[in-house]
């Protein structure tokens, strides 16, 4: 496993942790920070998927970042962007 694969899955895990904190009541504003973080993580994971021969961690990073983006955006809509 190379360093790009490790960074890819690590970025995805951090995005999921940030999204989980965003689901705590009154902490929905964290998703304003976490969604761009997860977008950069998704781009980095796709880049890793293209450049690396070890595809499984890059795919996991893509999935985790995509889930963090999707659920974080839904949380912002439900909480009216504040809560």
N, C-alpha and C positions, 0 to 999 in steps of 0.2 A: 504494500500500500504506500503510495507516494504522498508527499506533503499536500498536494492540491486536493486529493481525495479526503484527507483528514480535515482540511480547512472547510471543504464543502459540506461535509456532514456536521462539523462543529457549528458552522454558520446556521444550518437548518435547525439544530437543537437550540441554539440561542434565540432564534426567531420564534420557535414554539414556546419557549419559556417566557419571552416577552409578551406573546399573545395570551398566555395563561394569566399573567399579571393584569393584562388589559380586561380580562373578564371579571375581575374583582370589582364590586360596586364602587363607584366614585374614582376608579382608576382607568376609565375608558380612554382618557386622553393619551395614555401610553401608546395606543395604537397609532397615533399621529407620528410617533417616532418609529414604532416597530414596523409599520407597513413599508416605508422607504428602505429600512434596514433589510427586510425580507426580500424586497425587489432586487436590491444589490446582491443579496445572497443567491437569489434565483439566477441572476445573470452570471454570477461567478460559478454556480453549479453547472449551468449549461456550458460555459467555457471549459470547465474541468471535464465535462462529459465528452466534449469534442477533442480535447488535447490529451486526455489520459487514457491509458489502456485498462485501468481498473475502473470499470463503469458502475459497479453496484453502489459504492458510497456517494458517487455523484448523482445517481438516480434518487437515492434516499434524500440527499440534500435538496434536490429539485422538488420532491414531493413535500417535504417538511416546510420549505419556504412557500410553496404554493398554498398549502393548507393554512399557514399563518396569515398570508395575504387575504385569502378568501374569508376565513372566519373573523379576522380583525376588521375587515371592511363591513361585514354583516353586523358585528358588534357596534361599530360606529353608527351605522344606520339605525339600529334598534335603540341605542342610547342617545340619539339625536346629536351625536358628536361631542357630547359633554360628559355624560355619565357612563 
